[in-house]
Amino acid sequence: SNMDMVTLYCSILLLGIPMCWARRSAPSQGCPRGKCSKTLFLFKTKSSDGPAVTTIPQCRQDWVLLCMQVRLNTRVLDMLTVGRKIKLFRGADFTMKLTSRQNSLPSSFSYSFDVSAGGTGAIAVRRGRGLSVFGSVNAGDKGLYVVESCGPGCVVLYQRDRKFFDSLED
């Protein structure tokens, strides 16, 4: 519908006299093919309450281009259904579409993804005494990302330079 929406605001003035005014809002344009849906992120950057990134061993490896301490967004994980697209983290320039969700043990799940940049990803999550997360995402020419534990309450996400793997073949 292209009708304008009018909202009526009212306030009681000092002498108890009501005063009302209307405000017209622009017509709703609708969502072109779901473009308005909120982007969901599987991992959120953790605030600085954990170890400094420079002290995390994974971040100090050769060939690491990007490294950050993250927190698994369990709310997104719990609502994830096959076919849903998400991003690995805020700032990722690719999306991942869930292709399967498997429950191997009562508290262990594995998730498989197709990546928009070409490639695939797999994330394994174990819940129970704490949360354990491990995975890798091959985002084609956008890079290879690894997620793993870096100690109690610490999860790290880092990007490996593809040249690292080329050097292993030499």
LUMLUMZA-317051 format. One record per residue (C-alpha): residue number from 1; x, y, z. Coordinates in Angstrom, 3 decimals, m for minus. Layout:
N
(guza NUM,(X,Y,Z)) ...
//
This chain:
170
(guza 1,(0.000,0.000,0.000)) (guza 2,(1.206,3.479,m0.826)) (guza 3,(m0.914,5.239,1.802)) (guza 4,(0.825,7.699,4.079)) (guza 5,(0.793,6.789,7.749)) (guza 6,(m0.331,9.433,10.231)) (guza 7,(0.595,9.166,13.897)) (guza 8,(m1.251,11.259,16.458)) (guza 9,(0.767,12.554,19.418)) (guza 10,(m0.950,14.093,22.442)) (guza 11,(0.333,15.784,25.562)) (guza 12,(m1.308,17.395,28.566)) (guza 13,(m0.210,20.995,28.996)) (guza 14,(0.373,22.695,32.350)) (guza 15,(m3.225,23.802,32.837)) (guza 16,(m4.572,20.330,32.046)) (guza 17,(m5.434,21.256,28.472)) (guza 18,(m4.730,18.493,25.977)) (guza 19,(m2.742,19.391,22.917)) (guza 20,(m2.460,17.021,19.976)) (guza 21,(m0.569,17.109,16.714)) (guza 22,(m0.214,14.745,13.813)) (guza 23,(2.943,13.623,12.100)) (guza 24,(2.886,12.090,8.646)) (guza 25,(5.453,9.406,7.852)) (guza 26,(6.668,8.380,4.420)) (guza 27,(4.864,5.502,2.762)) (guza 28,(6.356,2.082,3.341)) (guza 29,(8.261,0.812,0.330)) (guza 30,(8.141,m2.826,1.414)) (guza 31,(11.059,m5.216,1.277)) (guza 32,(12.358,m5.936,m2.224)) (guza 33,(12.902,m9.714,m2.236)) (guza 34,(13.754,m9.959,1.480)) (guza 35,(16.451,m7.278,1.380)) (guza 36,(15.124,m5.866,4.663)) (guza 37,(15.804,m9.006,6.665)) (guza 38,(18.295,m8.418,9.448)) (guza 39,(21.796,m9.784,8.893)) (guza 40,(22.673,m12.376,11.516)) (guza 41,(26.241,m12.982,12.666)) (guza 42,(27.376,m16.387,13.966)) (guza 43,(30.218,m14.857,15.967)) (guza 44,(30.358,m11.514,17.739)) (guza 45,(33.592,m9.752,18.572)) (guza 46,(34.193,m10.100,22.274)) (guza 47,(34.822,m7.029,24.373)) (guza 48,(38.228,m6.527,25.946)) (guza 49,(37.432,m8.566,29.083)) (guza 50,(39.466,m11.553,27.841)) (guza 51,(43.134,m12.044,27.070)) (guza 52,(44.705,m9.509,24.731)) (guza 53,(44.737,m10.763,21.143)) (guza 54,(48.538,m10.364,21.105)) (guza 55,(48.819,m12.947,23.912)) (guza 56,(46.638,m15.587,22.204)) (guza 57,(49.020,m18.161,20.635)) (guza 58,(46.855,m18.674,17.522)) (guza 59,(47.095,m14.952,16.739)) (guza 60,(50.895,m15.028,16.820)) (guza 61,(51.259,m17.759,14.178)) (guza 62,(52.895,m17.091,10.838)) (guza 63,(50.468,m16.464,7.991)) (guza 64,(47.640,m15.155,10.202)) (guza 65,(46.093,m12.114,8.508)) (guza 66,(43.240,m11.364,10.902)) (guza 67,(42.704,m12.539,14.458)) (guza 68,(40.043,m11.719,17.022)) (guza 69,(38.563,m13.103,20.187)) (guza 70,(34.892,m13.870,19.560)) (guza 71,(31.768,m15.125,21.265)) (guza 72,(29.442,m17.664,19.645)) (guza 73,(26.016,m16.120,19.126)) (guza 74,(24.031,m19.046,20.547)) (guza 75,(20.715,m17.280,19.871)) (guza 76,(21.505,m17.252,16.134)) (guza 77,(22.782,m20.832,16.282)) (guza 78,(19.612,m22.092,17.988)) (guza 79,(17.301,m20.518,15.402)) (guza 80,(19.377,m21.538,12.392)) (guza 81,(17.456,m23.625,9.844)) (guza 82,(18.617,m25.256,6.610)) (guza 83,(18.699,m22.675,3.807)) (guza 84,(19.142,m19.660,6.128)) (guza 85,(21.960,m17.265,5.218)) (guza 86,(24.170,m15.700,7.872)) (guza 87,(27.565,m14.045,8.089)) (guza 88,(30.477,m15.545,9.986)) (guza 89,(31.204,m12.220,11.744)) (guza 90,(30.504,m8.510,11.331)) (guza 91,(32.754,m7.315,8.526)) (guza 92,(32.864,m10.621,6.637)) (guza 93,(32.375,m9.955,2.910)) (guza 94,(30.631,m13.286,2.245)) (guza 95,(27.542,m15.122,3.480)) (guza 96,(27.100,m18.729,4.535)) (guza 97,(23.986,m20.795,3.847)) (guza 98,(23.269,m23.675,6.224)) (guza 99,(23.093,m26.957,4.294)) (guza 100,(22.837,m29.375,7.237)) (guza 101,(22.564,m29.451,11.004)) (guza 102,(23.373,m32.744,12.680)) (guza 103,(23.051,m33.813,16.281)) (guza 104,(25.745,m36.435,16.912)) (guza 105,(25.421,m36.637,20.715)) (guza 106,(22.830,m35.061,23.018)) (guza 107,(24.977,m31.973,23.496)) (guza 108,(27.046,m31.998,20.271)) (guza 109,(26.027,m30.449,16.973)) (guza 110,(27.731,m30.043,13.625)) (guza 111,(26.743,m27.450,11.036)) (guza 112,(27.671,m27.463,7.337)) (guza 113,(27.541,m24.388,5.120)) (guza 114,(27.860,m23.381,1.484)) (guza 115,(29.777,m20.117,1.208)) (guza 116,(28.681,m17.384,m1.224)) (guza 117,(32.292,m16.721,m2.262)) (guza 118,(32.712,m20.375,m3.259)) (guza 119,(33.744,m23.054,m0.824)) (guza 120,(32.240,m24.655,2.251)) (guza 121,(32.363,m24.409,5.999)) (guza 122,(31.880,m26.683,9.003)) (guza 123,(31.380,m25.689,12.624)) (guza 124,(31.159,m28.156,15.534)) (guza 125,(29.659,m27.093,18.852)) (guza 126,(29.595,m29.031,22.115)) (guza 127,(27.553,m27.808,25.031)) (guza 128,(27.724,m29.137,28.532)) (guza 129,(30.428,m28.055,30.934)) (guza 130,(31.065,m24.824,29.129)) (guza 131,(30.916,m24.322,25.406)) (guza 132,(33.384,m25.820,22.954)) (guza 133,(33.548,m24.527,19.368)) (guza 134,(35.753,m25.614,16.484)) (guza 135,(35.465,m25.075,12.764)) (guza 136,(36.815,m23.838,9.489)) (guza 137,(35.318,m21.887,6.621)) (guza 138,(36.867,m21.924,3.169)) (guza 139,(35.549,m18.727,1.578)) (guza 140,(37.282,m19.218,m1.783)) (guza 141,(39.394,m16.213,m2.694)) (guza 142,(38.006,m14.378,0.388)) (guza 143,(40.203,m16.514,2.608)) (guza 144,(40.286,m19.451,4.973)) (guza 145,(38.901,m18.851,8.460)) (guza 146,(39.472,m21.021,11.519)) (guza 147,(37.545,m20.971,14.809)) (guza 148,(38.918,m22.726,17.880)) (guza 149,(39.250,m22.575,21.628)) (guza 150,(42.052,m20.476,23.081)) (guza 151,(41.538,m21.505,26.708)) (guza 152,(38.708,m21.473,29.249)) (guza 153,(36.013,m19.030,28.091)) (guza 154,(38.129,m18.006,25.106)) (guza 155,(37.252,m18.573,21.442)) (guza 156,(39.414,m17.176,18.656)) (guza 157,(38.577,m16.630,14.988)) (guza 158,(41.466,m16.094,12.618)) (guza 159,(42.100,m15.865,8.894)) (guza 160,(44.955,m17.821,7.381)) (guza 161,(46.817,m16.554,4.352)) (guza 162,(46.433,m19.000,1.451)) (guza 163,(50.195,m18.715,0.819)) (guza 164,(50.666,m20.716,4.035)) (guza 165,(49.239,m23.793,2.314)) (guza 166,(51.218,m23.131,m0.864)) (guza 167,(54.407,m23.174,1.231)) (guza 168,(53.481,m26.594,2.671)) (guza 169,(53.374,m28.054,m0.839)) (guza 170,(56.929,m26.961,m1.679)) 
//
